[in-house]
Amino acid sequence: MKVPVLDLRSQYNEIKKDLYTALRQTMQRSDFILGKAEVIFEKEFAEYCDIKFAVGVNSGTDALFLSLLSLGIGPGDEVIVPAFTYIATALAVTFTGAKPVFVDIEEKAYNMDVDKLCGVITKKTKVIIPVHLYGHSADMAPILDIAKRNNLQVIEDAAQAHGTRYKMLSGKWKMAGSIGEIGCFSFYPTKNLGGCGDGGMIVTEDEKIHKRLLRLRDYGRRSRYEHAEVGYNSRLDTLQAAILRIKLRHLERWNSLRRKNAEIYQRELKDTEGIIIPREADYTKHIYHVYAVRVKRRDRVVKELSKKEIGFLIHYPIPLHLQEVYKRLGYKKRDFPVAEMVAQEIISLPMYPHLKEPQIKFVAKTLRGILK
């Protein structure tokens, strides 16, 4: 049985009629830049996140970059980033001229280790960027507390967390991305809410930040030919917005299907020796952007999975502090032991809403056989 790690075609087949209608309407209007569908999608996405403002941009990376700029981050500043995540989180800091400062992750959900956060804060620190990795929320309450005590701001990297929820100390559940000063999302095609190309979104409750982001994404302009500051060409395409509007209507159901698929994996793999399966903290609702397990001797395991035509990915094989691009920062091996251990053991198994139970059981059975 061939099981791909991701199947976007099944998703497309489910909604293609509505997609074609939305695209045809946009083509007929021909408002391709900041058009009607884009404006409406910003409002709908803000409502989905239960937040006041949303600004569509051309990628999740630019969402982070422009968010940092909107807070005045630049040369001489430091921004704290987890050592284990996709490199875009750190690169967005570098683009501003600021310095990314890495912190180790905790072993259960692979998010920023709150207990180690205070140890990397300096007088130059301005922002903390927690990443809701794999669709599991970072523990935001203590992060917000540390940020408040140190006069820091929080930008959430929710690129993998469309629909992830976090339980506040009050008991209220909030959407990932709506908790800090700013939340950043990616609409890369593989995301739970993905377009047919690049795209991103920034959400915030702050009207001043919102107004500046509108300028920053569009050449710094105040009016058509009046430019108030250095800005960028970073607008979410109207065609992508038209597609994402259709997909947003299905997101909650698709996330529920992912959670059901994760439950099957958990049941099939829970007593298997030699594997660590995902754990969901009681403060979050995981949306399983990926289903990531850990194994020893990973090279042998993935070789056998390939023989069985089972798809997999490794998110991520090299922690950020060991990437060549950040060699100049002076980090070395064993500086962040948990991030390095996880990077050597992690495997993402097939996970998407249209994955079928027999496929999951086949993957789990194969994995159990390999680990014996």
C-alpha positions as CSV (number, residue, x, y, z in Angstrom):
1,M,0.0,0.0,0.0
2,K,1.4,3.3,-1.0
3,V,0.8,6.1,1.5
4,P,2.0,9.6,0.7
5,V,3.1,11.9,3.4
6,L,0.6,14.5,2.2
7,D,-2.2,14.4,-0.4
8,L,-3.3,17.8,-1.6
9,R,-5.2,16.4,-4.6
10,S,-7.9,14.8,-2.3
11,Q,-8.5,18.2,-0.7
12,Y,-8.7,19.8,-4.1
13,N,-11.2,17.3,-5.4
14,E,-13.5,17.9,-2.5
15,I,-13.8,21.7,-3.0
16,K,-12.9,22.2,-6.7
17,K,-16.3,23.3,-7.7
18,D,-16.3,26.2,-5.2
19,L,-12.7,27.0,-6.0
20,Y,-13.5,27.4,-9.7
21,T,-16.4,29.7,-8.8
22,A,-14.3,31.9,-6.6
23,L,-11.5,32.1,-9.1
24,R,-13.9,32.8,-12.0
25,Q,-15.4,35.7,-10.0
26,T,-12.0,37.2,-9.3
27,M,-11.0,36.9,-12.9
28,Q,-14.2,38.6,-14.0
29,R,-13.6,41.5,-11.5
30,S,-9.9,41.5,-12.5
31,D,-9.0,43.1,-9.1
32,F,-5.8,41.1,-8.6
33,I,-4.0,43.4,-6.1
34,L,-5.8,44.1,-2.8
35,G,-9.1,43.2,-4.4
36,K,-12.5,42.3,-3.0
37,A,-11.7,38.7,-2.1
38,E,-8.5,39.8,-0.3
39,V,-10.3,42.5,1.8
40,I,-13.1,40.1,2.7
41,F,-10.6,37.3,3.6
42,E,-8.8,39.6,6.0
43,K,-12.1,40.3,7.8
44,E,-13.1,36.6,7.9
45,F,-9.7,35.4,9.1
46,A,-9.7,38.1,11.9
47,E,-13.2,36.9,12.9
48,Y,-12.0,33.3,12.9
49,C,-9.1,34.3,15.2
50,D,-11.5,36.4,17.3
51,I,-9.2,39.4,16.9
52,K,-9.7,43.0,15.5
53,F,-7.3,43.3,12.6
54,A,-5.7,41.1,10.0
55,V,-3.3,42.0,7.2
56,G,-2.6,39.8,4.3
57,V,1.0,39.5,3.1
58,N,2.9,37.4,0.6
59,S,4.4,34.8,3.0
60,G,4.7,33.6,6.6
61,T,8.3,34.8,6.5
62,D,7.2,38.3,5.6
63,A,4.5,38.2,8.2
64,L,7.3,37.8,10.8
65,F,9.6,40.3,9.2
66,L,7.0,43.0,8.8
67,S,5.7,42.4,12.3
68,L,9.2,42.9,13.8
69,L,9.5,46.1,11.7
70,S,6.2,47.4,13.0
71,L,7.5,47.1,16.5
72,G,10.6,49.1,15.6
73,I,13.0,46.2,15.8
74,G,16.4,46.8,14.0
75,P,20.2,46.7,14.4
76,G,21.4,46.4,18.0
77,D,18.2,44.6,19.2
78,E,17.9,40.9,20.2
79,V,15.0,38.6,19.5
80,I,14.6,35.3,21.3
81,V,13.7,32.3,19.0
82,P,13.6,28.6,19.7
83,A,16.6,26.6,18.5
84,F,14.4,24.0,16.9
85,T,12.0,25.3,14.2
86,Y,12.0,26.2,10.6
87,I,14.7,28.7,9.7
88,A,12.2,31.4,8.6
89,T,11.6,32.4,12.2
90,A,15.2,33.3,12.7
91,L,15.8,34.7,9.2
92,A,12.9,37.2,9.7
93,V,14.9,38.6,12.7
94,T,18.1,38.7,10.6
95,F,16.4,40.6,7.8
96,T,15.7,43.5,10.3
97,G,19.4,43.7,11.3
98,A,18.6,42.4,14.8
99,K,20.2,39.4,16.3
100,P,18.4,36.1,16.8
101,V,19.1,34.6,20.2
102,F,18.3,30.9,20.5
103,V,16.8,29.1,23.4
104,D,16.4,25.3,23.9
105,I,13.1,23.5,23.6
106,E,11.2,21.3,26.0
107,E,11.1,17.6,25.2
108,K,7.4,17.0,25.3
109,A,6.0,19.2,22.6
110,Y,9.2,20.6,21.1
111,N,8.3,24.2,21.8
112,M,10.3,26.9,23.6
113,D,11.5,25.9,27.0
114,V,10.0,28.5,29.3
115,D,12.3,27.5,32.2
116,K,15.3,28.5,30.1
117,L,13.9,31.7,28.7
118,C,15.0,34.1,31.4
119,G,18.6,32.9,31.1
120,V,18.9,34.4,27.6
121,I,17.3,37.7,28.2
122,T,19.7,40.7,28.1
123,K,19.3,44.5,28.0
124,K,19.2,44.3,24.3
125,T,16.3,41.8,24.2
126,K,13.1,43.4,22.7
127,V,10.9,40.5,21.5
128,I,10.2,36.8,22.2
129,I,8.9,34.7,19.3
130,P,7.4,31.5,20.5
131,V,6.6,29.0,17.8
132,H,3.5,26.8,18.0
133,L,5.4,23.9,16.4
134,Y,3.6,21.1,14.5
135,G,0.2,22.6,15.6
136,H,0.8,22.2,19.3
137,S,0.7,25.6,21.2
138,A,3.6,26.9,23.1
139,D,2.8,27.5,26.8
140,M,1.9,31.1,26.4
141,A,0.9,32.1,30.0
142,P,4.4,31.9,31.5
143,I,5.9,33.4,28.3
144,L,3.5,36.4,28.6
145,D,4.4,36.7,32.3
146,I,8.1,36.8,31.6
147,A,7.6,39.3,28.7
148,K,5.6,41.6,31.0
149,R,8.2,41.5,33.8
150,N,11.0,42.3,31.4
151,N,9.1,44.9,29.3
152,L,9.3,42.7,26.1
153,Q,6.8,42.1,23.3
154,V,5.6,38.8,22.0
155,I,5.1,37.8,18.4
156,E,3.6,34.4,17.9
157,D,4.8,32.3,15.0
158,A,1.5,30.5,14.3
159,A,2.6,29.3,10.8
160,Q,1.8,25.7,11.7
161,A,-1.1,26.5,14.0
162,H,-4.2,27.5,12.1
163,G,-7.0,26.7,14.5
164,T,-4.8,25.6,17.4
165,R,-6.3,26.7,20.7
166,Y,-4.7,27.7,24.0
167,K,-6.3,27.6,27.5
168,M,-5.6,30.9,29.3
169,L,-5.2,31.0,33.1
170,S,-8.7,32.4,33.3
171,G,-10.0,29.2,31.7
172,K,-10.8,31.0,28.4
173,W,-9.7,29.3,25.2
174,K,-8.0,31.6,22.7
175,M,-6.8,31.0,19.2
176,A,-3.0,30.6,18.6
177,G,-1.8,33.9,17.1
178,S,-4.3,36.0,19.1
179,I,-2.5,35.9,22.4
180,G,0.6,38.1,22.0
181,E,0.9,41.5,20.6
182,I,1.0,40.1,17.1
183,G,0.4,36.7,15.5
184,C,1.9,35.5,12.2
185,F,0.5,32.8,9.9
186,S,1.7,31.1,6.7
187,F,-0.5,29.9,3.9
188,Y,2.2,27.7,2.2
189,P,0.3,24.9,0.4
190,T,1.2,22.2,2.9
191,K,-0.3,24.1,5.9
192,N,-3.6,23.2,7.5
193,L,-4.9,26.3,5.7
194,G,-2.8,26.5,2.6
195,G,-3.1,28.3,-0.7
196,C,-2.0,27.4,-4.2
197,G,1.3,29.3,-3.7
198,D,2.9,31.5,-1.0
199,G,0.8,33.7,1.3
200,G,0.7,34.9,4.9
201,M,-1.3,36.8,7.4
202,I,-0.6,39.0,10.4
203,V,-3.2,39.5,13.2
204,T,-3.3,42.0,16.0
205,E,-5.5,43.9,18.4
206,D,-3.4,47.1,18.2
207,E,-4.8,49.6,15.7
208,K,-1.5,51.5,15.5
209,I,0.4,48.3,14.6
210,H,-2.3,47.5,12.1
211,K,-2.1,50.8,10.3
212,R,1.7,50.6,10.1
213,L,1.5,47.0,8.7
214,L,-0.8,48.2,6.0
215,R,1.9,50.7,4.9
216,L,4.8,48.3,5.3
217,R,3.3,45.7,3.1
218,D,2.5,48.2,0.3
219,Y,5.6,50.3,-0.4
220,G,5.2,52.4,2.7
221,R,2.5,54.4,1.0
222,R,-0.1,56.6,2.7
223,S,-1.9,57.2,-0.6
224,R,-1.3,56.0,-4.2
225,Y,1.8,58.1,-4.8
226,E,2.6,59.3,-1.3
227,H,5.1,57.2,0.6
228,A,5.6,57.8,4.3
229,E,8.4,55.3,5.0
230,V,10.4,52.5,3.5
231,G,8.0,49.8,2.6
232,Y,7.9,46.5,0.8
233,N,6.0,44.7,-2.0
234,S,4.4,42.1,0.3
235,R,0.7,41.9,-0.5
236,L,-1.4,38.8,-0.4
237,D,-2.6,38.1,-4.0
238,T,-6.3,38.4,-4.4
239,L,-6.4,35.0,-6.3
240,Q,-4.8,33.3,-3.3
241,A,-7.3,35.1,-1.0
242,A,-10.2,33.8,-3.1
243,I,-8.8,30.2,-2.7
244,L,-8.2,30.6,1.1
245,R,-11.7,32.0,1.7
246,I,-13.1,28.7,0.4
247,K,-10.7,26.6,2.4
248,L,-11.3,28.6,5.6
249,R,-14.9,27.3,5.6
250,H,-13.6,23.7,5.9
251,L,-10.7,24.3,8.3
252,E,-12.4,23.3,11.5
253,R,-13.7,20.1,10.0
254,W,-10.4,19.3,8.4
255,N,-8.6,19.9,11.7
256,S,-11.1,17.6,13.4
257,L,-10.2,14.9,10.9
258,R,-6.5,15.4,11.6
259,R,-7.2,14.9,15.3
260,K,-9.2,11.7,14.6
261,N,-6.3,10.4,12.5
262,A,-3.9,11.3,15.3
263,E,-6.1,9.3,17.7
264,I,-5.8,6.3,15.5
265,Y,-2.0,6.6,15.3
266,Q,-1.9,7.0,19.1
267,R,-3.9,3.9,19.6
268,E,-1.9,1.9,17.2
269,L,1.5,3.0,18.4
270,K,1.1,3.6,22.1
271,D,2.6,0.4,23.4
272,T,5.3,0.2,20.8
273,E,8.8,0.0,22.2
274,G,11.4,2.3,20.7
275,I,9.1,5.1,19.7
276,I,8.0,8.4,21.3
277,I,4.6,9.5,20.0
278,P,3.2,13.1,20.3
279,R,1.8,14.3,23.6
280,E,-0.9,16.9,23.9
281,A,-0.7,19.2,26.9
282,D,-3.9,20.0,28.8
283,Y,-3.5,23.7,27.9
284,T,-3.9,23.2,24.2
285,K,-5.9,21.7,21.4
286,H,-3.4,20.2,18.9
287,I,-4.3,20.5,15.2
288,Y,-1.6,18.1,14.0
289,H,-0.1,20.1,11.2
290,V,2.3,17.1,11.2
291,Y,2.3,13.9,13.2
292,A,5.8,13.7,14.5
293,V,7.3,10.7,16.3
294,R,10.8,10.1,17.6
295,V,12.9,7.0,17.1
296,K,16.5,5.9,17.5
297,R,18.5,4.9,14.5
298,R,16.3,7.0,12.3
299,D,18.3,6.4,9.1
300,R,17.4,2.7,9.2
301,V,13.8,3.4,10.0
302,V,13.2,5.8,7.1
303,K,15.0,3.5,4.7
304,E,12.6,0.7,5.6
305,L,9.6,3.1,5.3
306,S,10.8,4.1,1.8
307,K,10.9,0.4,0.8
308,K,7.2,0.1,1.8
309,E,6.3,3.3,-0.2
310,I,5.4,5.1,3.0
311,G,6.0,8.9,2.8
312,F,7.8,10.8,5.5
313,L,9.5,14.1,6.1
314,I,12.0,15.2,8.8
315,H,11.0,18.5,10.5
316,Y,13.8,19.4,11.1
317,P,17.2,17.7,10.8
318,I,19.5,20.6,11.7
319,P,18.7,22.9,14.7
320,L,19.1,26.6,13.9
321,H,22.2,27.2,16.0
322,L,24.1,24.6,13.9
323,Q,23.0,26.0,10.5
324,E,25.9,27.3,8.5
325,V,24.2,30.7,8.0
326,Y,24.4,31.3,11.8
327,K,27.9,30.1,12.4
328,R,28.9,33.7,13.0
329,L,26.8,33.8,16.1
330,G,29.3,31.5,17.9
331,Y,27.0,28.7,18.9
332,K,28.4,25.2,19.0
333,K,27.3,21.6,19.4
334,R,25.7,20.7,22.8
335,D,24.7,24.3,23.5
336,F,21.0,23.2,23.1
337,P,21.0,19.5,23.9
338,V,17.2,18.9,23.6
339,A,17.0,20.6,20.2
340,E,19.9,18.5,19.0
341,M,18.5,15.2,20.3
342,V,15.1,15.9,18.8
343,A,16.6,16.9,15.4
344,Q,18.4,13.5,15.3
345,E,15.3,11.4,16.1
346,I,12.2,13.2,14.7
347,I,10.1,11.8,11.8
348,S,6.9,13.2,10.4
349,L,4.5,10.4,9.4
350,P,1.7,10.8,6.8
351,M,-0.9,13.2,8.1
352,Y,-3.7,15.0,6.3
353,P,-7.5,15.2,6.7
354,H,-8.3,12.7,3.9
355,L,-5.9,10.1,5.2
356,K,-7.8,6.8,5.7
357,E,-7.8,4.5,8.7
358,P,-6.5,1.5,6.8
359,Q,-3.6,3.7,5.6
360,I,-2.8,4.7,9.1
361,K,-2.9,1.2,10.4
362,F,-0.6,0.1,7.6
363,V,1.9,2.8,8.5
364,A,1.7,1.9,12.2
365,K,2.0,-1.9,11.5
366,T,5.0,-1.3,9.3
367,L,6.7,1.0,11.9
368,R,6.1,-1.6,14.6
369,G,7.7,-4.2,12.5
370,I,10.7,-2.1,11.8
371,L,11.2,-1.2,15.4
372,K,11.1,-4.9,16.5
